[in-house]
Amino acid sequence: MSLCALLFLAGSAAAASSSFPEGVIATGTQGVTNPPVATMGTAVNQSSDARLLSINSVDDFCIFAPPALQDIGNSETFEVAWCTKPRNNARVIPDGTLTGVSFLKTPFYVQIMGYGDFTKLNIPAGDFGGELDPHGATGAGNPVGGNVTTNIVDGVDEPLAEWMMFIDYNQFCLRACTNANSTYSSAFMCWHELDEMGCDFNMPGNYNFNGTFETCDADVAYPPGWYPTSFNGATPVAFSTFAQRFTYTATNNGVATPVTIGDLVTPTTVYFTPSSSNCVTTATISNGLSINGAAGATPAPSGSSGASGSQSGAAATTGGAAATGSHTTSAAASTASGKSAGFAEAAFDVKTGVLGLALSLFAMVLA
């Protein structure tokens, strides 16, 4: 792509991005392994380390998976992009990997859920996976340098600041946040600290679609862990929130002390499961390329900032039963399958008109 073309695309994107609420559009640069902009039709490279995802349609999207055979918990910092089509200098998902995909469009986020044989993407059989997001334990992202774009809002490949993804050996879910208002910021709608709770809790929806490839409109879920406690008519005006329990070691003057934060009880379900509508099915999705997937060897963490020091959390559990009604809790600790959470920095409460976010290291109040 010529420099003039890149400058034109950058100018067009800047003009379009200015109309988005604060916090929606990513302001940083692309990761060092990524092309400068989302690009369709790049060369197929099944050894690529590119980490740029695009989420545009049921047959044009990317997900993160290991570059070579490794469980998600130990590869989260250096996973790479795998796309349904040749794009973004990324690897291409082999035909036959995906067995069902649901692509959801909402006013606040785009969400895609899928089933398949992700051993073809270097995830070991039986690995219950983990959670990926643009923050990570070090703030550099899981994976480091991972970026996400979508053109679903305005036809422009917009770089999004907030997203979250869960993946294991046979299921994934991915949400990228495209909107915000004074109550629901993009950071809250793509809240990334409930990594032991899996897909059903963080990205509720109809998960009974395996064997189908569909595109739907969908209602907007409450941010992960939010439960309305007071309403003005049909509008919620106050919430309770769930913070995943987590213990870490704090060192002060050479003395190590365990510190535990988060809630003692874990919710058994979300407040409600959003409905899908206007669904259109596609017979299948295919790129028609004769390509290989899994590399079959344990990689060195190329391009990463090093191990995160912890493993990411829960598997994306199957099943899509509706969950409605009031906030119910269990006294048991979180029992979601998968590895223990890498970290859960924060607990926060939302009071009427005021968002209070109490972090383990600092406190901040949003009016």
Secondary structure as UniProt FT lines:
FT   HELIX           3..17
FT   TURN            18..19
FT   TURN            22..24
FT   TURN            32..33
FT   TURN            46..47
FT   STRAND          52..57
FT   TURN            58..59
FT   STRAND          60..65
FT   HELIX           72..74
FT   TURN            75..78
FT   STRAND          80..83
FT   TURN            88..89
FT   STRAND          91..92
FT   TURN            95..96
FT   STRAND          98..105
FT   STRAND          109..116
FT   HELIX           118..121
FT   TURN            125..126
FT   STRAND          130..133
FT   TURN            136..138
FT   TURN            143..145
FT   STRAND          147..150
FT   TURN            152..154
FT   STRAND          158..160
FT   STRAND          163..167
FT   STRAND          171..177
FT   HELIX           186..189
FT   TURN            195..196
FT   HELIX           198..202
FT   TURN            208..211
FT   STRAND          213..218
FT   TURN            224..225
FT   STRAND          226..232
FT   TURN            233..234
FT   STRAND          235..241
FT   STRAND          246..252
FT   TURN            253..254
FT   STRAND          255..261
FT   STRAND          266..267
FT   STRAND          276..282
FT   TURN            302..303
FT   STRAND          329..330
FT   STRAND          346..351
FT   TURN            352..353
FT   STRAND          354..359
FT   STRAND          363..366
//
